[in-house]
């Protein structure tokens, strides 16, 4: 059985999405351990990150913007929304 390039791409997307989901869960857990609360806005943005629609830098900068902080310089180009 041969695996097509499309199947490999799909598999890699699933792996990347699972990794991003684990990162989000770990971040939310860390926030709660430090006594913080995770807002509905943050979860909505995190879902965009999990889906691969925004980068981790975008996710951080959205949170910073929400609290009136300047964006952090990014090493990756911004994602189109």
Beta strands, then each sheet from edge to edge (+ up, - down):
end
